[in-house]
Amino acid sequence: MTTPQEIENWIKAGLPCDYIHVEGDGQHFEAIIVSPEFAGKMRIAQHQLVYKVLGDKMDAQIHALSMRTLSPEEWEAQRG
């Protein structure tokens, strides 16, 4: 069974992350991902970057992944 920590490690291995947190039950996961790679990109493009990093794992090991993706600037603005 896939763990949230494994997903975090897979994403961090392929995408520079200022912050990442993944929660889940082994099949359904939720992630907050903050990366400078997201700056200036629309949400769909941000999510596509994460899906590209995860590759075949999205079909084989992760049933569902809900993401909140932000650039470092967006993250700081939301944290106040």
PyMOL Python script that loads the backbone (N, CA, C, O; Angstrom):
from pymol import cmd

cmd.read_pdbstr("""\
ATOM      1  N   MET A   1       0.839  -1.184   0.000  1.00  0.00           N
ATOM      2  CA  MET A   1       0.000   0.000   0.000  1.00  0.00           C
ATOM      3  C   MET A   1       0.889   1.254   0.000  1.00  0.00           C
ATOM      4  O   MET A   1       1.887   1.321   0.717  1.00  0.00           O
ATOM      5  N   THR A   2       0.517   2.215  -0.795  1.00  0.00           N
ATOM      6  CA  THR A   2       1.268   3.458  -0.911  1.00  0.00           C
ATOM      7  C   THR A   2       1.010   4.337   0.313  1.00  0.00           C
ATOM      8  O   THR A   2      -0.115   4.428   0.803  1.00  0.00           O
ATOM      9  N   THR A   3       2.072   4.982   0.795  1.00  0.00           N
ATOM     10  CA  THR A   3       1.939   5.870   1.949  1.00  0.00           C
ATOM     11  C   THR A   3       2.059   7.330   1.511  1.00  0.00           C
ATOM     12  O   THR A   3       2.635   7.617   0.461  1.00  0.00           O
ATOM     13  N   PRO A   4       1.521   8.248   2.305  1.00  0.00           N
ATOM     14  CA  PRO A   4       1.705   9.673   2.001  1.00  0.00           C
ATOM     15  C   PRO A   4       3.185  10.055   1.899  1.00  0.00           C
ATOM     16  O   PRO A   4       3.555  10.869   1.053  1.00  0.00           O
ATOM     17  N   GLN A   5       4.028   9.478   2.751  1.00  0.00           N
ATOM     18  CA  GLN A   5       5.454   9.794   2.723  1.00  0.00           C
ATOM     19  C   GLN A   5       6.097   9.379   1.401  1.00  0.00           C
ATOM     20  O   GLN A   5       6.958  10.088   0.880  1.00  0.00           O
ATOM     21  N   GLU A   6       5.686   8.242   0.862  1.00  0.00           N
ATOM     22  CA  GLU A   6       6.212   7.806  -0.439  1.00  0.00           C
ATOM     23  C   GLU A   6       5.857   8.810  -1.525  1.00  0.00           C
ATOM     24  O   GLU A   6       6.697   9.155  -2.357  1.00  0.00           O
ATOM     25  N   ILE A   7       4.619   9.277  -1.519  1.00  0.00           N
ATOM     26  CA  ILE A   7       4.193  10.248  -2.528  1.00  0.00           C
ATOM     27  C   ILE A   7       4.987  11.537  -2.379  1.00  0.00           C
ATOM     28  O   ILE A   7       5.441  12.105  -3.372  1.00  0.00           O
ATOM     29  N   GLU A   8       5.158  12.003  -1.147  1.00  0.00           N
ATOM     30  CA  GLU A   8       5.986  13.197  -0.919  1.00  0.00           C
ATOM     31  C   GLU A   8       7.383  12.989  -1.489  1.00  0.00           C
ATOM     32  O   GLU A   8       7.909  13.863  -2.178  1.00  0.00           O
ATOM     33  N   ASN A   9       7.984  11.845  -1.207  1.00  0.00           N
ATOM     34  CA  ASN A   9       9.342  11.570  -1.694  1.00  0.00           C
ATOM     35  C   ASN A   9       9.399  11.535  -3.214  1.00  0.00           C
ATOM     36  O   ASN A   9      10.330  12.079  -3.809  1.00  0.00           O
ATOM     37  N   TRP A  10       8.418  10.905  -3.851  1.00  0.00           N
ATOM     38  CA  TRP A  10       8.393  10.843  -5.313  1.00  0.00           C
ATOM     39  C   TRP A  10       8.283  12.239  -5.917  1.00  0.00           C
ATOM     40  O   TRP A  10       8.977  12.558  -6.882  1.00  0.00           O
ATOM     41  N   ILE A  11       7.411  13.072  -5.350  1.00  0.00           N
ATOM     42  CA  ILE A  11       7.238  14.431  -5.881  1.00  0.00           C
ATOM     43  C   ILE A  11       8.520  15.237  -5.663  1.00  0.00           C
ATOM     44  O   ILE A  11       8.992  15.909  -6.580  1.00  0.00           O
ATOM     45  N   LYS A  12       9.086  15.174  -4.452  1.00  0.00           N
ATOM     46  CA  LYS A  12      10.318  15.931  -4.157  1.00  0.00           C
ATOM     47  C   LYS A  12      11.484  15.475  -5.026  1.00  0.00           C
ATOM     48  O   LYS A  12      12.375  16.274  -5.317  1.00  0.00           O
ATOM     49  N   ALA A  13      11.501  14.232  -5.440  1.00  0.00           N
ATOM     50  CA  ALA A  13      12.588  13.723  -6.276  1.00  0.00           C
ATOM     51  C   ALA A  13      12.559  14.326  -7.680  1.00  0.00           C
ATOM     52  O   ALA A  13      13.592  14.387  -8.347  1.00  0.00           O
ATOM     53  N   GLY A  14      11.386  14.770  -8.133  1.00  0.00           N
ATOM     54  CA  GLY A  14      11.283  15.281  -9.492  1.00  0.00           C
ATOM     55  C   GLY A  14      10.877  16.732  -9.614  1.00  0.00           C
ATOM     56  O   GLY A  14      10.800  17.270 -10.719  1.00  0.00           O
ATOM     57  N   LEU A  15      10.611  17.382  -8.465  1.00  0.00           N
ATOM     58  CA  LEU A  15      10.114  18.756  -8.498  1.00  0.00           C
ATOM     59  C   LEU A  15      10.648  19.493  -7.271  1.00  0.00           C
ATOM     60  O   LEU A  15      10.462  19.028  -6.146  1.00  0.00           O
ATOM     61  N   PRO A  16      11.312  20.639  -7.471  1.00  0.00           N
ATOM     62  CA  PRO A  16      11.777  21.378  -6.298  1.00  0.00           C
ATOM     63  C   PRO A  16      10.573  21.890  -5.503  1.00  0.00           C
ATOM     64  O   PRO A  16       9.682  22.530  -6.061  1.00  0.00           O
ATOM     65  N   CYS A  17      10.551  21.608  -4.214  1.00  0.00           N
ATOM     66  CA  CYS A  17       9.417  21.981  -3.375  1.00  0.00           C
ATOM     67  C   CYS A  17       9.894  22.819  -2.192  1.00  0.00           C
ATOM     68  O   CYS A  17      10.818  22.433  -1.475  1.00  0.00           O
ATOM     69  N   ASP A  18       9.253  23.968  -2.001  1.00  0.00           N
ATOM     70  CA  ASP A  18       9.505  24.766  -0.804  1.00  0.00           C
ATOM     71  C   ASP A  18       8.733  24.186   0.374  1.00  0.00           C
ATOM     72  O   ASP A  18       9.153  24.306   1.525  1.00  0.00           O
ATOM     73  N   TYR A  19       7.600  23.556   0.074  1.00  0.00           N
ATOM     74  CA  TYR A  19       6.763  22.926   1.099  1.00  0.00           C
ATOM     75  C   TYR A  19       5.949  21.842   0.420  1.00  0.00           C
ATOM     76  O   TYR A  19       5.492  22.011  -0.710  1.00  0.00           O
ATOM     77  N   ILE A  20       5.772  20.731   1.114  1.00  0.00           N
ATOM     78  CA  ILE A  20       4.893  19.673   0.612  1.00  0.00           C
ATOM     79  C   ILE A  20       4.329  18.915   1.806  1.00  0.00           C
ATOM     80  O   ILE A  20       5.041  18.608   2.763  1.00  0.00           O
ATOM     81  N   HIS A  21       3.046  18.623   1.730  1.00  0.00           N
ATOM     82  CA  HIS A  21       2.396  17.816   2.759  1.00  0.00           C
ATOM     83  C   HIS A  21       1.359  16.947   2.067  1.00  0.00           C
ATOM     84  O   HIS A  21       0.519  17.446   1.319  1.00  0.00           O
ATOM     85  N   VAL A  22       1.420  15.648   2.320  1.00  0.00           N
ATOM     86  CA  VAL A  22       0.474  14.703   1.722  1.00  0.00           C
ATOM     87  C   VAL A  22      -0.195  13.913   2.847  1.00  0.00           C
ATOM     88  O   VAL A  22       0.468  13.449   3.775  1.00  0.00           O
ATOM     89  N   GLU A  23      -1.495  13.773   2.750  1.00  0.00           N
ATOM     90  CA  GLU A  23      -2.272  12.940   3.670  1.00  0.00           C
ATOM     91  C   GLU A  23      -3.068  11.955   2.840  1.00  0.00           C
ATOM     92  O   GLU A  23      -3.376  12.223   1.679  1.00  0.00           O
ATOM     93  N   GLY A  24      -3.404  10.809   3.432  1.00  0.00           N
ATOM     94  CA  GLY A  24      -4.231   9.866   2.698  1.00  0.00           C
ATOM     95  C   GLY A  24      -4.374   8.543   3.404  1.00  0.00           C
ATOM     96  O   GLY A  24      -3.754   8.281   4.435  1.00  0.00           O
ATOM     97  N   ASP A  25      -5.226   7.704   2.803  1.00  0.00           N
ATOM     98  CA  ASP A  25      -5.574   6.423   3.418  1.00  0.00           C
ATOM     99  C   ASP A  25      -4.987   5.225   2.675  1.00  0.00           C
ATOM    100  O   ASP A  25      -5.369   4.086   2.940  1.00  0.00           O
ATOM    101  N   GLY A  26      -4.072   5.471   1.760  1.00  0.00           N
ATOM    102  CA  GLY A  26      -3.487   4.379   0.998  1.00  0.00           C
ATOM    103  C   GLY A  26      -3.992   4.303  -0.434  1.00  0.00           C
ATOM    104  O   GLY A  26      -3.346   3.705  -1.294  1.00  0.00           O
ATOM    105  N   GLN A  27      -5.155   4.912  -0.692  1.00  0.00           N
ATOM    106  CA  GLN A  27      -5.701   4.966  -2.047  1.00  0.00           C
ATOM    107  C   GLN A  27      -6.053   6.386  -2.457  1.00  0.00           C
ATOM    108  O   GLN A  27      -5.785   6.794  -3.587  1.00  0.00           O
ATOM    109  N   HIS A  28      -6.651   7.137  -1.547  1.00  0.00           N
ATOM    110  CA  HIS A  28      -7.057   8.518  -1.811  1.00  0.00           C
ATOM    111  C   HIS A  28      -6.152   9.448  -1.018  1.00  0.00           C
ATOM    112  O   HIS A  28      -5.971   9.288   0.189  1.00  0.00           O
ATOM    113  N   PHE A  29      -5.584  10.429  -1.728  1.00  0.00           N
ATOM    114  CA  PHE A  29      -4.614  11.319  -1.107  1.00  0.00           C
ATOM    115  C   PHE A  29      -4.945  12.774  -1.391  1.00  0.00           C
ATOM    116  O   PHE A  29      -5.551  13.105  -2.410  1.00  0.00           O
ATOM    117  N   GLU A  30      -4.532  13.641  -0.460  1.00  0.00           N
ATOM    118  CA  GLU A  30      -4.624  15.087  -0.617  1.00  0.00           C
ATOM    119  C   GLU A  30      -3.246  15.668  -0.404  1.00  0.00           C
ATOM    120  O   GLU A  30      -2.535  15.272   0.519  1.00  0.00           O
ATOM    121  N   ALA A  31      -2.863  16.607  -1.255  1.00  0.00           N
ATOM    122  CA  ALA A  31      -1.525  17.179  -1.162  1.00  0.00           C
ATOM    123  C   ALA A  31      -1.563  18.693  -1.263  1.00  0.00           C
ATOM    124  O   ALA A  31      -2.349  19.265  -2.018  1.00  0.00           O
ATOM    125  N   ILE A  32      -0.698  19.328  -0.488  1.00  0.00           N
ATOM    126  CA  ILE A  32      -0.393  20.754  -0.654  1.00  0.00           C
ATOM    127  C   ILE A  32       1.051  20.789  -1.135  1.00  0.00           C
ATOM    128  O   ILE A  32       1.952  20.272  -0.475  1.00  0.00           O
ATOM    129  N   ILE A  33       1.254  21.402  -2.289  1.00  0.00           N
ATOM    130  CA  ILE A  33       2.592  21.429  -2.890  1.00  0.00           C
ATOM    131  C   ILE A  33       2.933  22.870  -3.249  1.00  0.00           C
ATOM    132  O   ILE A  33       2.199  23.524  -3.991  1.00  0.00           O
ATOM    133  N   VAL A  34       4.042  23.358  -2.722  1.00  0.00           N
ATOM    134  CA  VAL A  34       4.524  24.709  -3.020  1.00  0.00           C
ATOM    135  C   VAL A  34       5.851  24.564  -3.751  1.00  0.00           C
ATOM    136  O   VAL A  34       6.812  24.011  -3.218  1.00  0.00           O
ATOM    137  N   SER A  35       5.889  25.071  -4.986  1.00  0.00           N
ATOM    138  CA  SER A  35       7.097  24.942  -5.791  1.00  0.00           C
ATOM    139  C   SER A  35       7.325  26.200  -6.623  1.00  0.00           C
ATOM    140  O   SER A  35       6.372  26.775  -7.149  1.00  0.00           O
ATOM    141  N   PRO A  36       8.576  26.630  -6.747  1.00  0.00           N
ATOM    142  CA  PRO A  36       8.869  27.755  -7.630  1.00  0.00           C
ATOM    143  C   PRO A  36       8.557  27.431  -9.090  1.00  0.00           C
ATOM    144  O   PRO A  36       8.384  28.341  -9.901  1.00  0.00           O
ATOM    145  N   GLU A  37       8.484  26.145  -9.428  1.00  0.00           N
ATOM    146  CA  GLU A  37       8.150  25.739 -10.799  1.00  0.00           C
ATOM    147  C   GLU A  37       6.716  26.122 -11.173  1.00  0.00           C
ATOM    148  O   GLU A  37       6.380  26.163 -12.357  1.00  0.00           O
ATOM    149  N   PHE A  38       5.867  26.402 -10.178  1.00  0.00           N
ATOM    150  CA  PHE A  38       4.474  26.735 -10.437  1.00  0.00           C
ATOM    151  C   PHE A  38       4.257  28.215 -10.765  1.00  0.00           C
ATOM    152  O   PHE A  38       3.188  28.589 -11.248  1.00  0.00           O
ATOM    153  N   ALA A  39       5.253  29.052 -10.510  1.00  0.00           N
ATOM    154  CA  ALA A  39       5.114  30.498 -10.716  1.00  0.00           C
ATOM    155  C   ALA A  39       4.738  30.805 -12.163  1.00  0.00           C
ATOM    156  O   ALA A  39       5.380  30.338 -13.103  1.00  0.00           O
ATOM    157  N   GLY A  40       3.691  31.593 -12.314  1.00  0.00           N
ATOM    158  CA  GLY A  40       3.257  32.028 -13.638  1.00  0.00           C
ATOM    159  C   GLY A  40       2.479  30.998 -14.435  1.00  0.00           C
ATOM    160  O   GLY A  40       2.103  31.264 -15.576  1.00  0.00           O
ATOM    161  N   LYS A  41       2.229  29.835 -13.865  1.00  0.00           N
ATOM    162  CA  LYS A  41       1.501  28.783 -14.576  1.00  0.00           C
ATOM    163  C   LYS A  41       0.069  28.684 -14.064  1.00  0.00           C
ATOM    164  O   LYS A  41      -0.204  28.913 -12.886  1.00  0.00           O
ATOM    165  N   MET A  42      -0.833  28.341 -14.969  1.00  0.00           N
ATOM    166  CA  MET A  42      -2.221  28.106 -14.578  1.00  0.00           C
ATOM    167  C   MET A  42      -2.290  26.814 -13.762  1.00  0.00           C
ATOM    168  O   MET A  42      -1.394  25.974 -13.845  1.00  0.00           O
ATOM    169  N   ARG A  43      -3.346  26.661 -12.980  1.00  0.00           N
ATOM    170  CA  ARG A  43      -3.492  25.484 -12.114  1.00  0.00           C
ATOM    171  C   ARG A  43      -3.365  24.171 -12.892  1.00  0.00           C
ATOM    172  O   ARG A  43      -2.705  23.239 -12.432  1.00  0.00           O
ATOM    173  N   ILE A  44      -3.980  24.098 -14.043  1.00  0.00           N
ATOM    174  CA  ILE A  44      -3.929  22.843 -14.816  1.00  0.00           C
ATOM    175  C   ILE A  44      -2.487  22.510 -15.187  1.00  0.00           C
ATOM    176  O   ILE A  44      -2.094  21.344 -15.150  1.00  0.00           O
ATOM    177  N   ALA A  45      -1.704  23.507 -15.540  1.00  0.00           N
ATOM    178  CA  ALA A  45      -0.293  23.281 -15.885  1.00  0.00           C
ATOM    179  C   ALA A  45       0.506  22.858 -14.653  1.00  0.00           C
ATOM    180  O   ALA A  45       1.416  22.034 -14.751  1.00  0.00           O
ATOM    181  N   GLN A  46       0.166  23.420 -13.504  1.00  0.00           N
ATOM    182  CA  GLN A  46       0.828  23.031 -12.260  1.00  0.00           C
ATOM    183  C   GLN A  46       0.545  21.560 -11.955  1.00  0.00           C
ATOM    184  O   GLN A  46       1.452  20.798 -11.622  1.00  0.00           O
ATOM    185  N   HIS A  47      -0.715  21.179 -12.073  1.00  0.00           N
ATOM    186  CA  HIS A  47      -1.099  19.790 -11.800  1.00  0.00           C
ATOM    187  C   HIS A  47      -0.451  18.839 -12.806  1.00  0.00           C
ATOM    188  O   HIS A  47      -0.047  17.733 -12.446  1.00  0.00           O
ATOM    189  N   GLN A  48      -0.355  19.264 -14.051  1.00  0.00           N
ATOM    190  CA  GLN A  48       0.280  18.431 -15.064  1.00  0.00           C
ATOM    191  C   GLN A  48       1.751  18.178 -14.736  1.00  0.00           C
ATOM    192  O   GLN A  48       2.268  17.092 -14.999  1.00  0.00           O
ATOM    193  N   LEU A  49       2.426  19.179 -14.163  1.00  0.00           N
ATOM    194  CA  LEU A  49       3.819  18.980 -13.741  1.00  0.00           C
ATOM    195  C   LEU A  49       3.919  17.878 -12.695  1.00  0.00           C
ATOM    196  O   LEU A  49       4.814  17.035 -12.753  1.00  0.00           O
ATOM    197  N   VAL A  50       2.991  17.890 -11.733  1.00  0.00           N
ATOM    198  CA  VAL A  50       3.012  16.873 -10.682  1.00  0.00           C
ATOM    199  C   VAL A  50       2.693  15.504 -11.276  1.00  0.00           C
ATOM    200  O   VAL A  50       3.358  14.519 -10.954  1.00  0.00           O
ATOM    201  N   TYR A  51       1.677  15.434 -12.141  1.00  0.00           N
ATOM    202  CA  TYR A  51       1.331  14.150 -12.769  1.00  0.00           C
ATOM    203  C   TYR A  51       2.507  13.602 -13.581  1.00  0.00           C
ATOM    204  O   TYR A  51       2.746  12.395 -13.600  1.00  0.00           O
ATOM    205  N   LYS A  52       3.236  14.493 -14.248  1.00  0.00           N
ATOM    206  CA  LYS A  52       4.399  14.056 -15.035  1.00  0.00           C
ATOM    207  C   LYS A  52       5.466  13.458 -14.127  1.00  0.00           C
ATOM    208  O   LYS A  52       6.069  12.439 -14.464  1.00  0.00           O
ATOM    209  N   VAL A  53       5.702  14.086 -12.980  1.00  0.00           N
ATOM    210  CA  VAL A  53       6.682  13.580 -12.022  1.00  0.00           C
ATOM    211  C   VAL A  53       6.258  12.201 -11.504  1.00  0.00           C
ATOM    212  O   VAL A  53       7.092  11.307 -11.360  1.00  0.00           O
ATOM    213  N   LEU A  54       4.979  12.033 -11.228  1.00  0.00           N
ATOM    214  CA  LEU A  54       4.492  10.761 -10.691  1.00  0.00           C
ATOM    215  C   LEU A  54       4.390   9.677 -11.748  1.00  0.00           C
ATOM    216  O   LEU A  54       4.467   8.491 -11.427  1.00  0.00           O
ATOM    217  N   GLY A  55       4.218  10.065 -13.002  1.00  0.00           N
ATOM    218  CA  GLY A  55       4.204   9.122 -14.113  1.00  0.00           C
ATOM    219  C   GLY A  55       3.246   7.962 -13.922  1.00  0.00           C
ATOM    220  O   GLY A  55       2.080   8.163 -13.581  1.00  0.00           O
ATOM    221  N   ASP A  56       3.733   6.750 -14.141  1.00  0.00           N
ATOM    222  CA  ASP A  56       2.910   5.541 -14.072  1.00  0.00           C
ATOM    223  C   ASP A  56       2.366   5.256 -12.675  1.00  0.00           C
ATOM    224  O   ASP A  56       1.411   4.494 -12.522  1.00  0.00           O
ATOM    225  N   LYS A  57       2.965   5.859 -11.668  1.00  0.00           N
ATOM    226  CA  LYS A  57       2.484   5.634 -10.306  1.00  0.00           C
ATOM    227  C   LYS A  57       1.035   6.106 -10.140  1.00  0.00           C
ATOM    228  O   LYS A  57       0.304   5.594  -9.292  1.00  0.00           O
ATOM    229  N   MET A  58       0.629   7.081 -10.952  1.00  0.00           N
ATOM    230  CA  MET A  58      -0.745   7.582 -10.870  1.00  0.00           C
ATOM    231  C   MET A  58      -1.745   6.491 -11.237  1.00  0.00           C
ATOM    232  O   MET A  58      -2.847   6.463 -10.689  1.00  0.00           O
ATOM    233  N   ASP A  59      -1.395   5.618 -12.128  1.00  0.00           N
ATOM    234  CA  ASP A  59      -2.298   4.538 -12.523  1.00  0.00           C
ATOM    235  C   ASP A  59      -2.132   3.309 -11.641  1.00  0.00           C
ATOM    236  O   ASP A  59      -3.109   2.662 -11.263  1.00  0.00           O
ATOM    237  N   ALA A  60      -0.882   3.000 -11.320  1.00  0.00           N
ATOM    238  CA  ALA A  60      -0.598   1.735 -10.649  1.00  0.00           C
ATOM    239  C   ALA A  60      -0.712   1.799  -9.128  1.00  0.00           C
ATOM    240  O   ALA A  60      -1.174   0.840  -8.509  1.00  0.00           O
ATOM    241  N   GLN A  61      -0.300   2.914  -8.511  1.00  0.00           N
ATOM    242  CA  GLN A  61      -0.198   2.942  -7.057  1.00  0.00           C
ATOM    243  C   GLN A  61      -1.049   3.999  -6.366  1.00  0.00           C
ATOM    244  O   GLN A  61      -1.286   3.906  -5.162  1.00  0.00           O
ATOM    245  N   ILE A  62      -1.506   4.990  -7.100  1.00  0.00           N
ATOM    246  CA  ILE A  62      -2.297   6.074  -6.505  1.00  0.00           C
ATOM    247  C   ILE A  62      -3.658   6.092  -7.179  1.00  0.00           C
ATOM    248  O   ILE A  62      -3.765   6.358  -8.376  1.00  0.00           O
ATOM    249  N   HIS A  63      -4.686   5.811  -6.413  1.00  0.00           N
ATOM    250  CA  HIS A  63      -6.037   5.775  -6.983  1.00  0.00           C
ATOM    251  C   HIS A  63      -6.550   7.192  -7.258  1.00  0.00           C
ATOM    252  O   HIS A  63      -7.109   7.458  -8.322  1.00  0.00           O
ATOM    253  N   ALA A  64      -6.357   8.097  -6.298  1.00  0.00           N
ATOM    254  CA  ALA A  64      -6.834   9.469  -6.465  1.00  0.00           C
ATOM    255  C   ALA A  64      -5.922  10.420  -5.699  1.00  0.00           C
ATOM    256  O   ALA A  64      -5.510  10.133  -4.575  1.00  0.00           O
ATOM    257  N   LEU A  65      -5.612  11.557  -6.322  1.00  0.00           N
ATOM    258  CA  LEU A  65      -4.773  12.576  -5.700  1.00  0.00           C
ATOM    259  C   LEU A  65      -5.404  13.938  -5.921  1.00  0.00           C
ATOM    260  O   LEU A  65      -5.492  14.419  -7.051  1.00  0.00           O
ATOM    261  N   SER A  66      -5.837  14.550  -4.845  1.00  0.00           N
ATOM    262  CA  SER A  66      -6.357  15.910  -4.869  1.00  0.00           C
ATOM    263  C   SER A  66      -5.210  16.832  -4.495  1.00  0.00           C
ATOM    264  O   SER A  66      -4.530  16.605  -3.493  1.00  0.00           O
ATOM    265  N   MET A  67      -4.988  17.877  -5.296  1.00  0.00           N
ATOM    266  CA  MET A  67      -3.841  18.752  -5.068  1.00  0.00           C
ATOM    267  C   MET A  67      -4.242  20.198  -4.895  1.00  0.00           C
ATOM    268  O   MET A  67      -5.166  20.698  -5.537  1.00  0.00           O
ATOM    269  N   ARG A  68      -3.517  20.853  -4.008  1.00  0.00           N
ATOM    270  CA  ARG A  68      -3.550  22.307  -3.904  1.00  0.00           C
ATOM    271  C   ARG A  68      -2.132  22.750  -4.222  1.00  0.00           C
ATOM    272  O   ARG A  68      -1.221  22.541  -3.421  1.00  0.00           O
ATOM    273  N   THR A  69      -1.940  23.357  -5.378  1.00  0.00           N
ATOM    274  CA  THR A  69      -0.605  23.751  -5.828  1.00  0.00           C
ATOM    275  C   THR A  69      -0.475  25.262  -5.770  1.00  0.00           C
ATOM    276  O   THR A  69      -1.382  25.995  -6.165  1.00  0.00           O
ATOM    277  N   LEU A  70       0.669  25.718  -5.270  1.00  0.00           N
ATOM    278  CA  LEU A  70       0.910  27.151  -5.135  1.00  0.00           C
ATOM    279  C   LEU A  70       2.367  27.477  -5.419  1.00  0.00           C
ATOM    280  O   LEU A  70       3.258  26.663  -5.177  1.00  0.00           O
ATOM    281  N   SER A  71       2.597  28.672  -5.932  1.00  0.00           N
ATOM    282  CA  SER A  71       3.957  29.183  -6.040  1.00  0.00           C
ATOM    283  C   SER A  71       4.360  29.671  -4.649  1.00  0.00           C
ATOM    284  O   SER A  71       3.491  29.874  -3.800  1.00  0.00           O
ATOM    285  N   PRO A  72       5.649  29.862  -4.397  1.00  0.00           N
ATOM    286  CA  PRO A  72       6.064  30.376  -3.083  1.00  0.00           C
ATOM    287  C   PRO A  72       5.412  31.722  -2.747  1.00  0.00           C
ATOM    288  O   PRO A  72       5.092  31.984  -1.587  1.00  0.00           O
ATOM    289  N   GLU A  73       5.217  32.568  -3.749  1.00  0.00           N
ATOM    290  CA  GLU A  73       4.587  33.874  -3.525  1.00  0.00           C
ATOM    291  C   GLU A  73       3.120  33.719  -3.109  1.00  0.00           C
ATOM    292  O   GLU A  73       2.651  34.409  -2.204  1.00  0.00           O
ATOM    293  N   GLU A  74       2.400  32.811  -3.775  1.00  0.00           N
ATOM    294  CA  GLU A  74       1.004  32.559  -3.419  1.00  0.00           C
ATOM    295  C   GLU A  74       0.919  31.977  -2.008  1.00  0.00           C
ATOM    296  O   GLU A  74       0.033  32.340  -1.235  1.00  0.00           O
ATOM    297  N   TRP A  75       1.832  31.083  -1.680  1.00  0.00           N
ATOM    298  CA  TRP A  75       1.876  30.453  -0.355  1.00  0.00           C
ATOM    299  C   TRP A  75       2.067  31.511   0.731  1.00  0.00           C
ATOM    300  O   TRP A  75       1.350  31.518   1.732  1.00  0.00           O
ATOM    301  N   GLU A  76       3.031  32.399   0.528  1.00  0.00           N
ATOM    302  CA  GLU A  76       3.293  33.460   1.506  1.00  0.00           C
ATOM    303  C   GLU A  76       2.100  34.399   1.649  1.00  0.00           C
ATOM    304  O   GLU A  76       1.765  34.814   2.759  1.00  0.00           O
ATOM    305  N   ALA A  77       1.457  34.736   0.533  1.00  0.00           N
ATOM    306  CA  ALA A  77       0.297  35.624   0.573  1.00  0.00           C
ATOM    307  C   ALA A  77      -0.851  34.993   1.356  1.00  0.00           C
ATOM    308  O   ALA A  77      -1.557  35.694   2.081  1.00  0.00           O
ATOM    309  N   GLN A  78      -1.043  33.709   1.224  1.00  0.00           N
ATOM    310  CA  GLN A  78      -2.130  33.029   1.929  1.00  0.00           C
ATOM    311  C   GLN A  78      -1.823  32.865   3.414  1.00  0.00           C
ATOM    312  O   GLN A  78      -2.735  32.828   4.240  1.00  0.00           O
ATOM    313  N   ARG A  79      -0.573  32.769   3.743  1.00  0.00           N
ATOM    314  CA  ARG A  79      -0.193  32.584   5.152  1.00  0.00           C
ATOM    315  C   ARG A  79      -0.209  33.902   5.907  1.00  0.00           C
ATOM    316  O   ARG A  79      -0.122  33.931   7.134  1.00  0.00           O
ATOM    317  N   GLY A  80      -0.323  35.006   5.149  1.00  0.00           N
ATOM    318  CA  GLY A  80      -0.475  36.317   5.770  1.00  0.00           C
ATOM    319  C   GLY A  80       0.778  36.922   6.221  1.00  0.00           C
ATOM    320  O   GLY A  80       0.770  38.029   6.760  1.00  0.00           O
TER     321      GLY A  80
END
""", "prot")
cmd.dss("prot")
cmd.show_as("cartoon", "prot")
cmd.util.cbc("prot")
cmd.orient("prot")
